[in-house]
Amino acid sequence: MDFTIKDDIGNVYGGTNFGGRGFPNDISTGKTLEKIDERAKTLTIVPHVRLTKSSENDGEQPFGESVVSNGTTEVADYKETTLAPIVINLQK
């Protein structure tokens, strides 16, 4: 999982992404952002999700025909999607 994060005055924020992991109903992720512009009134966060079922998933076995292989990990299923934006009102 990754995020595109921008404010209402046009700044786009980078940071350190801690990735994401979990189970179908319990996924967690994290990202530390650079300093937010003090003039910003809102932040818009757009989550980008990559779903894989692979030979490295904890406690899982690969299923179906392998579609991607890098020599160490076989990926049986891969999907990307962008979720609805999340708007956060900032208070000073």
N, C-alpha and C positions, 0 to 999 in steps of 0.2 A: 504494500500500500504506500502511496505517496500522495502529496498534496500540492496544489498550486494555491498560493496565498497572496492576495493583493489587497490594497486598501482603496478607499474612495477617492484618493487624490492621485492614483496612478502608480504607486510604488508596488513592485513585486518583491516578495521576501523569500530569501533562501534560508538555508539552515542545515543542521545535521539531521538526517533521517535515520531513525532507529528501526525502520522496516516494520513488518507486521507479521503476526502469526496467530493461530488459534484454531478454533473448531467452527463448524457451520453456524452455530448460534452464539459464539463467544470469541470475537476477534479483537485483538488489541494492537496498538501501534503507538508510535511517539515521534515527535520532531521538535528540536530546539530551534527557535527562530532567531534571526538577527534582531537588533533593536528596532522597534516599531516607531515610525515617524510620529512625533508628538502632535502634529496637526491632523492626523487621521481620526475620523469619527467612526468608521466601520472597517472591519476586516471581512473579506469574503474568502472562504476556504472551499476549494473544489477537490474532493477526494477522488483519486484514481486507483482502482483496484485491479490487481492481477491475481487470478485464482489458478492454482495448479494442484494437481494430484500427481505426486511423483514418488520415486523409490526412496526419497529422503524424508517424506512426511513421517512424523513421529507415529510409530505403531501402525502405519498403513502399508499396504502392499500395492504396487502398481497394478492398474487394471487396464484391460483393453489393449489395443495395439499401440506400441510406442510411436509417438509422432516426433519427438525431439530427443536427441541423445548427445551429451558432450563427453562421453567416455566414463563419467562417474555417476551421472544422474539421468535416469530415463523419465521423461514426462509423458504421462498417459493422457492428460487432459489439460488444456490451457485456455483461459478466457481473460479478456480485458474489458473493463467497463468504467465509465465515469458516473459518479453519483451526483445527486442534486447539490447545488451550492449551499453552503451554510453561511449565513450572515450574522456577524457578531457586532453589536453596538458597543463601542468603547466608551468608558467613563474616565474622566480625569479627576 
